[in-house]
Amino acid sequence: MKHYTKKVVNPSLTKDELHKNNATDIYDSLSELKGSALKVAQMMAMDKNLLPRAYQDKFSMAQYSAPPLSYPLVVKTFNQYFKKGPESLFDTFTTSAVNAASIGQVHKATKGDKEFAVKIQYPGVGSSVISDLRLLKPFALRLLNMNERELDNYMDEVEEKLLEETDYELEVIRSKEISEACNHIEGLNFPKYYEEMSNARVITMDWMKGKHLKEWLETNPTQEARNKVGQTLWDFYDHQVHSLKQVHADPHPGNFIIQEENELAVIDFGCVKVIPEDFYSGYFSLIKKDLLIKEEELDQIFYDLEFISDRDSPTEKSYFKYTFQEMISLLGKPFHEETFDFADDDYFQMISALADKISNDKTFRKSKQARGSRHGLYINRTYFGLYNLLNQLHSNIKTTKPEWLKS
């Protein structure tokens, strides 16, 4: 509000400057709260169509540059869960965090000749998830234009995932499972996890040397290097989604390290979405380039994915079927080609134009029903995040896919 007051006093202040000032204030407030509120800001920064650029830029700092926890609180956490301080567990331990994000922060430690990344969860994050989401709910109701009961369907999914992200013991289990299942992928590396030095609030893993995406891009890598990193990313997600049916559902730049020889390290598995088989088969059948299916079977898929319901009129059913088919077809375009150039900004402008068209459409805005299965929330987030990373990389890649999706 204060920045709009400034606009009245100083009419020369541009909208971009207003957005930038407001984004800074909001981010600073969320940073003090940490936890779920900051995590939602991080999620919003991954969607290019949701917020003005100033908010995207500022909120993206939540991915690895949030204000850190003070060292005495770090020591308190160690004493509570290990019955000893970090200096007793390691030979060296940085008193300042090397990275700080929404749920926790990372310190660098050594023991013998090994280097470790030690992730420490902020105190009270897990217990505040429900109250944080309750604060965000009124904004979501206005933004998404649906009634409270239907919004709860999605909020339950978000709550479940955020609570899982605060369960560090579950994260270690999933990290080891997915790492082992994906260790055959060329150019992909994972840290080793040390259960004897981990617990409910602390995770100890190998320190992975390299650069975050922004730092790496500043070195002006060759197109060949960009393509290699992008191909590794695509192959990683292709195998998780279509073979494992569980996926690292938080593909933001802070969760990846680019190493020597342009290899890719995955360093965080806090958010993993298990994909139900019925959702998988329906969702990806709509992505097929040549969808040869009877009308009644197609209708059943739309019902199963909750894009339409019995409360819709025939006109509404026709509208929403067409709209969601257009949307999924556009998002599935990379699957329709043997190779795809993610540097093609025209493609992303098409996505943005379709999103604007839908958000301004009277039929969509008047509908008070939730549209889409709760399972689609994190699958869509995964692909939006993946596409965004590949766009930043300007990668031109071979879009590998299951045989049944090729026709």
C-alpha positions in Angstrom: 0.0 0.0 0.0 2.8 2.4 0.9 4.2 2.2 -2.7 0.9 3.1 -4.2 0.7 6.0 -1.9 4.1 7.0 -3.3 2.6 6.9 -6.8 0.0 9.5 -5.8 2.7 11.7 -4.4 5.1 11.0 -7.3 3.1 10.2 -10.5 6.4 9.6 -12.4 6.9 6.4 -10.5 6.4 3.6 -13.1 4.3 0.4 -12.6 7.6 -1.6 -12.9 9.1 0.4 -10.0 5.9 -0.2 -8.0 6.1 -3.9 -8.6 9.8 -4.0 -7.7 9.2 -2.1 -4.4 6.2 -4.2 -3.5 8.0 -7.4 -4.3 10.9 -6.5 -2.1 8.6 -5.7 0.9 6.5 -8.9 0.5 9.6 -11.0 0.1 11.3 -9.5 3.2 8.1 -10.2 5.2 7.9 -13.8 3.9 11.6 -14.3 4.6 11.0 -13.5 8.3 8.2 -16.1 8.4 10.2 -18.7 6.5 8.5 -22.2 6.1 5.4 -22.6 4.1 4.8 -18.9 3.3 8.3 -18.7 1.7 7.8 -22.0 0.0 4.7 -20.8 -1.7 6.6 -17.7 -2.9 9.2 -20.0 -4.3 6.5 -22.1 -6.1 4.9 -18.9 -7.6 8.3 -17.8 -8.9 8.5 -20.9 -11.1 5.4 -19.9 -13.1 6.2 -17.2 -15.6 2.5 -16.4 -16.2 1.4 -16.0 -12.6 3.3 -12.9 -11.4 4.9 -9.8 -12.9 8.7 -10.1 -13.6 9.7 -8.1 -10.5 7.9 -10.7 -8.2 9.4 -13.6 -10.1 12.9 -12.3 -9.7 12.6 -11.5 -6.0 10.6 -14.6 -5.0 13.1 -16.8 -6.9 15.6 -15.8 -4.2 13.7 -18.2 -1.9 15.3 -21.0 -3.9 18.7 -20.6 -2.3 19.2 -17.1 -0.9 16.7 -16.7 1.9 17.9 -15.0 5.2 19.7 -17.6 7.3 19.1 -18.9 10.8 21.5 -17.7 13.5 24.3 -20.1 14.5 23.2 -20.4 18.2 19.8 -21.9 17.0 21.8 -24.3 14.7 23.7 -25.5 17.8 20.5 -25.8 19.7 19.0 -28.1 17.0 22.2 -30.3 17.1 22.1 -30.5 20.9 18.4 -31.4 20.8 18.7 -34.2 18.2 22.3 -35.4 18.5 22.9 -34.6 22.2 26.1 -32.8 21.0 27.1 -29.7 19.0 28.2 -29.7 15.4 31.8 -29.2 16.4 31.7 -32.6 18.2 30.2 -34.4 15.2 32.5 -32.9 12.6 36.1 -31.7 12.4 35.0 -28.4 10.9 31.6 -26.8 10.5 30.8 -23.3 9.0 29.1 -21.0 11.5 27.4 -19.2 8.6 25.0 -21.0 6.2 26.3 -21.4 2.7 22.7 -21.6 1.3 19.4 -20.8 3.0 16.0 -21.6 1.4 12.4 -21.8 2.6 12.4 -24.9 4.8 16.0 -25.1 5.9 19.6 -24.0 5.4 22.9 -25.7 4.4 26.2 -25.6 6.2 29.5 -27.0 5.0 31.3 -29.5 7.2 34.4 -31.8 7.0 35.4 -35.0 8.8 38.7 -36.5 7.9 39.2 -36.0 4.1 35.4 -35.9 3.3 33.3 -32.8 2.8 29.6 -32.7 3.7 26.6 -30.6 3.1 24.5 -30.5 6.3 20.9 -29.3 5.9 19.2 -28.0 9.0 15.5 -27.4 9.2 14.2 -24.1 10.7 12.6 -24.6 14.1 8.8 -24.8 14.1 8.4 -25.1 10.3 6.5 -28.4 10.5 4.1 -27.3 13.2 3.4 -24.0 11.3 2.4 -25.5 7.9 -1.4 -25.7 8.7 -1.5 -22.2 10.2 0.5 -20.8 7.3 -1.8 -22.3 4.7 -4.8 -21.0 6.6 -3.4 -17.5 6.2 -2.9 -18.0 2.5 -6.3 -19.5 1.9 -8.3 -16.2 1.4 -5.8 -15.0 -1.3 -6.1 -18.4 -3.0 -9.9 -18.2 -3.0 -9.8 -14.8 -4.8 -7.1 -15.8 -7.2 -8.6 -19.1 -8.2 -12.2 -18.1 -8.1 -13.7 -21.3 -6.5 -15.6 -22.1 -3.4 -14.0 -23.0 -0.2 -14.9 -26.7 -0.2 -13.4 -27.3 -3.7 -10.3 -25.3 -2.9 -9.8 -27.6 0.1 -9.2 -30.4 -2.3 -6.1 -28.7 -3.6 -5.0 -27.2 -0.2 -5.0 -30.8 1.2 -2.6 -31.8 -1.5 -0.3 -28.8 -0.8 -0.5 -29.4 2.9 0.4 -33.1 2.5 3.4 -32.2 0.3 4.7 -29.4 2.6 4.4 -31.7 5.7 6.4 -34.3 3.8 9.1 -31.7 3.0 9.5 -31.2 6.7 10.0 -35.0 7.3 13.8 -35.3 6.8 13.8 -39.0 7.5 11.3 -39.6 4.7 13.5 -37.4 2.4 16.6 -39.5 3.1 14.6 -42.7 2.2 13.2 -41.2 -1.0 16.6 -39.7 -1.9 18.3 -43.1 -1.8 15.4 -44.8 -3.6 15.4 -42.4 -6.6 19.1 -42.0 -6.7 19.6 -45.8 -7.0 16.8 -46.1 -9.6 18.3 -43.3 -11.7 22.0 -43.9 -11.4 22.2 -45.4 -14.9 21.4 -42.0 -16.5 24.4 -40.6 -18.2 25.8 -37.3 -16.8 23.6 -37.5 -13.7 25.1 -37.6 -10.2 23.7 -37.8 -6.6 25.2 -37.3 -3.2 25.6 -40.1 -0.7 23.4 -39.8 2.3 24.6 -40.5 5.8 21.8 -41.8 8.1 24.1 -42.0 11.1 24.6 -38.2 10.9 20.9 -37.5 9.9 17.6 -37.4 11.8 14.2 -35.7 11.8 15.7 -32.2 11.5 19.1 -32.7 10.0 20.3 -34.3 6.8 24.0 -35.0 6.1 25.1 -35.8 2.6 28.2 -35.5 0.3 29.2 -31.9 -0.6 28.6 -31.7 -4.4 31.1 -29.3 -6.1 29.9 -27.1 -8.9 27.7 -24.1 -9.8 24.1 -23.3 -9.5 22.4 -22.6 -12.9 22.6 -18.8 -12.7 26.3 -18.9 -11.9 27.0 -21.5 -14.6 25.1 -19.5 -17.3 27.3 -16.5 -16.4 30.3 -18.5 -17.6 28.8 -18.3 -21.1 28.7 -22.1 -21.8 28.7 -23.4 -25.3 25.5 -24.6 -27.0 26.8 -28.2 -26.8 27.2 -27.8 -23.0 23.7 -26.4 -22.7 22.2 -29.2 -24.7 24.1 -31.8 -22.6 22.8 -30.5 -19.3 19.3 -30.1 -20.7 19.3 -33.6 -22.1 20.3 -35.0 -18.7 17.5 -33.1 -17.0 14.9 -34.3 -19.6 16.1 -37.9 -19.2 16.0 -37.7 -15.4 12.3 -36.6 -15.5 11.4 -38.9 -18.3 12.6 -42.0 -16.3 10.9 -40.8 -13.0 7.5 -40.1 -14.5 7.1 -42.9 -17.0 9.1 -45.7 -15.3 9.1 -45.0 -11.5 5.7 -43.3 -11.3 7.2 -41.0 -8.7 8.9 -37.7 -9.4 11.1 -35.0 -7.9 8.4 -32.4 -8.1 10.4 -29.3 -7.2 12.5 -28.5 -10.3 13.8 -25.1 -9.4 17.4 -24.0 -10.0 18.4 -24.2 -6.3 18.0 -28.0 -6.4 20.6 -28.7 -9.1 24.4 -28.3 -9.3 26.2 -28.2 -12.7 29.6 -29.9 -12.2 32.7 -30.5 -14.3 32.3 -32.0 -17.7 28.8 -30.4 -17.7 27.4 -33.2 -15.5 24.3 -32.5 -13.3 23.9 -33.2 -9.6 20.5 -33.4 -7.9 20.8 -32.3 -4.3 17.3 -32.1 -2.8 14.4 -34.7 -2.7 12.1 -33.0 -0.2 9.2 -32.8 -2.6 8.4 -36.1 -4.3 5.0 -36.8 -6.0 3.9 -40.4 -6.3 1.7 -40.7 -9.5 -1.4 -42.9 -9.2 -1.7 -45.2 -12.2 -5.2 -44.1 -13.1 -4.2 -40.5 -13.2 -1.0 -41.2 -15.2 -2.8 -43.2 -17.9 -5.6 -40.6 -18.4 -3.3 -37.5 -18.2 -0.7 -38.7 -20.6 -3.2 -40.2 -23.0 -4.4 -36.6 -23.7 -0.8 -35.6 -24.5 -0.6 -38.1 -27.5 -0.2 -36.3 -30.8 -2.8 -38.4 -32.6 -5.4 -39.2 -30.0 -7.6 -41.9 -31.6 -10.3 -42.6 -29.0 -14.1 -42.9 -29.0 -16.0 -39.8 -27.8 -17.5 -41.7 -24.8 -14.0 -42.9 -23.7 -12.6 -39.4 -24.0 -15.5 -38.1 -21.9 -14.7 -40.6 -19.2 -11.1 -39.4 -19.1 -12.2 -35.8 -18.6 -14.5 -37.0 -15.8 -11.7 -39.0 -14.2 -9.3 -36.1 -14.4 -12.1 -33.9 -13.0 -12.0 -31.4 -15.8 -15.8 -31.8 -16.2 -18.5 -32.9 -13.9 -22.3 -33.7 -13.8 -22.9 -30.2 -12.6 -21.8 -28.8 -15.9 -24.4 -27.9 -18.6 -23.8 -29.5 -22.1 -22.4 -26.1 -23.2 -20.0 -26.0 -20.3 -18.9 -29.6 -20.8 -18.1 -28.8 -24.5 -16.2 -25.6 -23.6 -14.1 -27.2 -20.8 -13.3 -30.3 -22.9 -12.0 -28.1 -25.7 -10.2 -25.7 -23.4 -8.3 -28.4 -21.5 -7.5 -30.4 -24.6 -6.0 -27.3 -26.2 -4.0 -26.6 -23.0 -2.7 -30.1 -22.6 -1.9 -30.4 -26.3 0.2 -27.2 -26.1 2.0 -28.4 -23.0 2.6 -31.7 -24.7 4.1 -30.2 -27.8 7.7 -31.2 -26.9 6.4 -34.8 -26.8 5.2 -34.5 -30.4 8.6 -33.9 -31.8 11.8 -36.0 -32.0 13.8 -33.0 -30.9 12.6 -29.7 -29.3 14.3 -26.4 -29.0 13.4 -24.9 -25.6 15.2 -21.7 -26.6 12.1 -21.0 -28.7 10.5 -18.1 -26.9 7.5 -18.2 -29.3 6.5 -21.5 -27.7 6.5 -19.9 -24.3 4.6 -16.9 -25.6 1.9 -19.3 -26.9 1.6 -20.8 -23.4 1.4 -17.3 -21.9 -1.2 -16.2 -24.5 -3.4 -19.2 -23.8 -3.1 -18.7 -20.0 -4.2 -15.1 -20.5 -7.1 -16.1 -22.7 -8.3 -18.7 -20.2 -8.0 -16.4 -17.2 -10.0 -13.7 -18.9 -12.7 -15.9 -20.3 -16.1 -15.3 -18.8 -17.1 -19.0 -18.8 -14.0 -20.0 -16.9 -14.3 -17.1 -14.5 -17.9 -17.7 -13.8 -17.3 -21.4 -13.0 -17.0 -22.0 -9.2 -16.0 -25.6 -9.5 -12.5 -26.9 -9.0 -11.1 -28.0 -12.4 -8.6 -30.8 -12.5 -7.5 -33.6 -10.2 -5.5 -32.7 -7.2 -2.8 -35.0 -8.6 -2.3 -32.6 -11.5 -1.2 -29.8 -9.2 2.3 -31.1 -8.7 2.6 -32.8 -12.1 1.8 -29.6 -13.8 4.2 -27.8 -11.5 6.9 -30.3 -12.3 6.6 -29.8 -16.1 6.3 -26.0 -15.8 9.4 -26.0 -13.7 11.3 -28.4 -16.1 10.3 -26.4 -19.2 11.4 -23.2 -17.4 14.8 -24.7 -16.6 15.3 -25.9 -20.2 14.3 -22.5 -21.5 16.9 -20.8 -19.2 19.4 -23.3 -20.5 18.4 -22.6 -24.2 18.7 -26.4 -24.6 17.8 -28.2 -27.8 17.2 -31.8 -26.8 16.0 -35.2 -28.0 12.6 -35.7 -26.3 12.7 -39.3 -25.3 9.4 -40.8 -24.3 7.7 -44.2 -23.8 6.8 -46.1 -27.0 3.1 -45.7 -26.4 3.4 -41.9 -26.4 5.2 -41.8 -29.8 2.3 -42.5 -32.1 
